[in-house]
Amino acid sequence: MMPNLGVLLRHWRDLRGRSQLDLSLDTGISQKQISFVESGRSVPSRQTLMAIAQALDMPLRDRNTLLLAAGYAPMFSESAWDSAEMTSVTNALRRMLRQHEPFPALVMDRYWNVLMTNESAPRFFGCFIDMGARQGPRNMLHLMFDPQGMRPFVANWQDVARSLFERVYRESLGRVVDEKTKALLAELLAYPDVNSDWKNPVAIGFMPFIPLGFIRGDRVLNYFSMVTTVGTPQTVAAQELRIECMFPADEATEIHHAEMMAAAGNP
C-alpha cells in the first residue's frame, strides 16, 4: 500500500527536526502551501516535491517513494548495482579495488553485504578463517561479530564492536536507520557477549580512528579503514554503495602484512 504523501512529509520533517516554517525558509515554498500538501488539500508539482526532498536530505530511494505517493513517476533509477547502466561506476570500482592491492578493499551495499572485493581481501581473511565455509552473501558485520568468524582474532574486539555500532548509525543512508538496518542490528545483538548499550550511537573517545588489531600467532597487525562513496549519485544503487579500504596503521604491520600475504599465495 502506497504511503500517504502528507504522512511521508511529516515523517521526514520530524526525522530532521524541521517545522513547517523551517522548511518554508529552506525552500522558499510558503508555509501555507506546505501545510496544504501535508493535509492533502493540495498536490504539489514535481519541482516543489524535489525542492522539499532536497531540503530534508532524503535518500534517492525515498524521493522516488515521495513522487509515487503524489502520483508521479520515479525520477531515479532503482536498477541493480551490477546493471548495464551502472557499468561506468562498477568499472571505476574495479580500478579502485585493483589499485589498493596488496591491502584488502571491498564494496558493500547499505546493509554491509559484500558485493565486490579485490584479490587481497579474501586472501587476508583466509589467513585467519576458512572463508569458503561461510555462505554468501557475506556480510562484514556478521563476519566481525560471529564467534566462528573474525571475532576471536580481533585484539580489541569490544572497542571495535562498539565503534561498528556507532558506524552503522553514522553511515546509515540519509542518517536514517530503516527497518532492514534495525533487523541487522538485532541480529548482531543476538551474538553472545554483545552489550545492548553498544547500540546507542555515541562518539567513541577522542581517537581519530579505532584501529583494527588482528591477532596472528604472537603478533598483532593493526589496520584502519577509509570509506568512500559515489559523489553526486543519480541512481539509487550508486548512492547506496560504500567502498572500504584497509590500510596498515604502522610500519611493523605493513612489513608483517607483506609477509603474511606472500605466504598465503594466490587466492
C-alpha positions as MATLAB code, in Angstrom:
seq = 'MMPNLGVLLRHWRDLRGRSQLDLSLDTGISQKQISFVESGRSVPSRQTLMAIAQALDMPLRDRNTLLLAAGYAPMFSESAWDSAEMTSVTNALRRMLRQHEPFPALVMDRYWNVLMTNESAPRFFGCFIDMGARQGPRNMLHLMFDPQGMRPFVANWQDVARSLFERVYRESLGRVVDEKTKALLAELLAYPDVNSDWKNPVAIGFMPFIPLGFIRGDRVLNYFSMVTTVGTPQTVAAQELRIECMFPADEATEIHHAEMMAAAGNP';
ca = [
       0.000    0.000    0.000;
       1.431    3.367   -1.042;
       2.032    5.731    1.921;
       0.058    8.952    2.104;
       2.032   11.933    0.804;
       1.232   14.127    3.784;
       2.207   11.383    6.224;
       5.521   10.921    4.420;
       6.360   14.608    4.513;
       5.528   14.934    8.203;
       7.600   11.812    8.895;
      10.680   13.280    7.223;
      10.183   16.693    8.801;
      10.054   15.019   12.214;
      13.181   12.979   11.441;
      15.076   16.155   10.572;
      13.579   18.155   13.406;
      12.207   20.798   10.999;
       8.985   22.738   11.427;
       6.826   23.822    8.507;
       8.260   27.316    8.944;
      11.829   25.969    8.872;
      11.048   24.068    5.680;
       9.456   27.147    4.168;
      12.552   29.216    4.859;
      14.819   26.477    3.477;
      12.883   26.027    0.224;
      11.190   29.345   -0.497;
       7.849   27.499   -0.569;
       5.177   29.169    1.523;
       4.338   27.638    4.871;
       0.679   27.686    3.808;
       1.414   25.565    0.744;
       3.443   23.081    2.808;
       0.550   22.858    5.253;
      -1.907   22.239    2.422;
       0.277   19.473    0.977;
       0.617   17.740    4.327;
      -3.142   17.944    4.958;
      -3.959   16.630    1.485;
      -5.624   19.860    0.341;
      -3.023   20.469   -2.373;
      -0.972   18.323   -4.775;
       2.461   19.897   -5.317;
       4.386   19.899   -8.581;
       7.327   17.539   -9.081;
       9.664   20.526   -8.780;
       8.148   21.525   -5.455;
       8.388   17.972   -4.125;
      12.049   17.658   -5.145;
      12.860   21.002   -3.511;
      11.325   19.722   -0.274;
      13.133   16.383   -0.585;
      16.443   18.187   -1.146;
      15.914   20.403    1.891;
      15.129   17.324    4.018;
      18.192   15.460    2.656;
      16.089   12.467    1.652;
      17.883    9.486    0.052;
      17.087    8.904   -3.622;
      15.080    5.753   -2.933;
      12.827    7.714   -0.568;
      12.496   10.559   -3.075;
      11.066    8.034   -5.520;
       8.582    6.920   -2.867;
       7.592   10.548   -2.313;
       6.987   11.056   -6.037;
       4.904    7.891   -6.299;
       2.789    8.974   -3.333;
       2.000   12.197   -5.204;
       1.071   10.308   -8.373;
       4.304   10.996  -10.290;
       6.724    8.564  -11.884;
      10.029    7.978  -10.050;
      12.981   10.133  -11.136;
      15.852    7.942  -10.002;
      16.654    4.526  -11.434;
      16.426    1.628   -8.992;
      18.286   -0.841  -11.229;
      20.672   -3.271   -9.525;
      24.225   -2.226   -8.692;
      25.583   -4.536  -11.414;
      23.118   -3.483  -14.135;
      24.268   -2.190  -17.527;
      23.583    1.447  -16.616;
      25.981    1.104  -13.677;
      28.860   -0.122  -15.879;
      30.890    3.104  -15.651;
      30.604    3.078  -11.860;
      31.429   -0.619  -11.439;
      34.403   -0.259  -13.800;
      35.679    2.604  -11.653;
      35.173    0.483   -8.534;
      37.202   -2.362  -10.035;
      40.039    0.065  -10.770;
      39.963    1.315   -7.188;
      39.994   -2.225   -5.826;
      42.940   -3.218   -8.025;
      44.892   -0.104   -7.108;
      44.585   -0.904   -3.412;
      46.493   -4.196   -3.674;
      48.126   -5.688   -1.617;
      45.747   -4.442    1.080;
      42.105   -5.546    1.444;
      39.416   -3.472   -0.245;
      35.741   -4.252   -0.741;
      32.490   -2.760   -1.968;
      29.389   -3.120    0.209;
      25.742   -2.188   -0.042;
      23.941   -0.105    2.577;
      23.477   -3.208    4.762;
      27.174   -4.188    4.767;
      26.714   -7.067    2.322;
      29.895   -7.570    0.279;
      29.352   -7.041   -3.458;
      32.919   -6.867   -4.797;
      36.455   -7.303   -3.438;
      39.998   -7.088   -4.673;
      42.150  -10.245   -4.640;
      43.763   -9.354   -1.308;
      40.526   -9.218    0.719;
      39.627  -12.957    0.644;
      43.325  -13.861    0.927;
      43.653  -11.665    4.017;
      40.614  -13.036    5.838;
      41.558  -16.537    4.670;
      44.730  -16.217    6.733;
      42.507  -16.380    9.826;
      39.398  -18.408    8.947;
      38.049  -20.694    6.235;
      36.144  -18.171    4.117;
      34.865  -20.954    1.869;
      32.839  -22.332    4.782;
      30.843  -19.098    5.086;
      27.741  -18.963    2.906;
      27.025  -15.919    0.777;
      26.108  -13.203    0.602;
      28.889  -12.363    3.026;
      28.170   -9.592    5.478;
      31.078   -7.707    7.069;
      29.276   -7.002   10.328;
      28.384  -10.654   10.829;
      31.964  -11.598    9.948;
      33.278   -9.333   12.718;
      30.682  -10.271   15.372;
      30.435  -14.037   14.773;
      32.494  -16.140   17.240;
      33.004  -18.539   14.318;
      34.227  -15.652   12.166;
      36.886  -12.980   12.733;
      35.855  -12.105   16.268;
      38.395  -14.399   18.059;
      41.208  -12.771   16.080;
      40.310   -9.148   16.863;
      42.617   -7.928   19.622;
      40.439   -5.006   20.690;
      37.118   -6.622   19.844;
      34.895   -4.763   22.325;
      36.186   -1.360   21.191;
      35.821   -2.393   17.554;
      32.302   -3.767   18.119;
      31.184   -0.547   19.822;
      32.700    1.532   17.034;
      30.944   -0.612   14.406;
      27.575    0.010   16.049;
      28.374    3.732   16.011;
      29.321    3.493   12.330;
      26.031    1.812   11.455;
      24.177    4.864   12.775;
      26.618    7.428   11.391;
      26.792    5.885    7.914;
      23.106    4.961    7.570;
      21.855    6.398    4.303;
      20.272    9.770    4.938;
      21.160    9.322    8.631;
      18.070    7.112    8.962;
      18.085    3.631   10.478;
      15.465    1.843    8.396;
      13.719   -1.447    9.198;
      16.329   -3.659    7.494;
      19.112   -1.887    9.391;
      17.195   -2.371   12.660;
      16.872   -6.083   11.846;
      20.612   -6.286   11.171;
      21.392   -4.593   14.492;
      19.075   -7.045   16.273;
      20.970   -9.956   14.695;
      24.274   -8.526   15.924;
      22.877   -8.050   19.442;
      21.896  -11.737   19.458;
      25.541  -12.833   19.368;
      26.991  -13.872   22.753;
      28.568  -11.224   24.978;
      27.290   -8.285   22.928;
      26.297   -5.416   25.195;
      22.909   -3.906   24.322;
      24.254   -0.485   25.362;
      26.521   -0.542   22.302;
      23.554    0.093   20.011;
      23.310    3.660   21.290;
      25.016    5.938   18.737;
      27.665    7.730   20.788;
      31.085    9.014   19.839;
      33.929    6.646   20.726;
      36.617    8.543   22.632;
      38.837   11.171   21.049;
      40.942    8.995   18.728;
      40.990    9.900   15.006;
      40.149    6.250   14.287;
      39.624    2.928   16.063;
      42.467    0.621   14.970;
      41.576   -2.923   13.981;
      44.072   -5.207   15.657;
      44.151   -8.728   14.191;
      45.934  -11.435   16.186;
      48.055  -13.836   14.170;
      50.366  -16.049   16.178;
      52.295  -13.849   18.599;
      51.759  -10.693   16.557;
      49.026   -8.093   16.386;
      48.576   -6.464   12.996;
      46.993   -3.012   13.252;
      44.866   -1.505   10.479;
      42.454    1.353    9.938;
      39.950    1.849    7.127;
      38.823    4.630    4.835;
      35.304    4.683    3.419;
      34.455    6.180    0.026;
      31.065    6.841   -1.545;
      29.998    7.829   -5.056;
      29.840   11.601   -5.470;
      26.587   13.214   -6.710;
      24.884    9.879   -7.444;
      21.949    9.873   -9.855;
      20.803    6.288   -9.287;
      19.664    4.583   -6.109;
      22.293    1.848   -6.459;
      25.149    4.338   -6.846;
      24.068    6.227   -3.724;
      23.888    3.042   -1.650;
      27.385    1.749   -2.474;
      30.243    2.033    0.022;
      33.907    1.288   -0.739;
      36.035    0.313    2.262;
      39.835    0.167    2.029;
      42.066   -1.140    4.819;
      45.489    0.391    5.494;
      48.297   -0.673    7.862;
      48.341    1.596   10.904;
      52.087    1.277   11.489;
      55.288    0.235    9.729;
      55.565   -3.102   11.549;
      52.089   -4.080   10.364;
      52.970   -3.138    6.781;
      56.011   -5.430    6.897;
      54.157   -8.329    8.543;
      51.221   -7.890    6.175;
      53.521   -8.337    3.167;
      54.997  -11.493    4.693;
      51.590  -12.933    5.535;
      50.142  -12.267    2.086;
      53.201  -13.729    0.377;
      52.843  -16.900    2.464;
      49.135  -17.073    1.603;
      49.934  -17.317   -2.119;
      47.308  -16.961   -4.852;
      43.616  -16.914   -3.873;
];
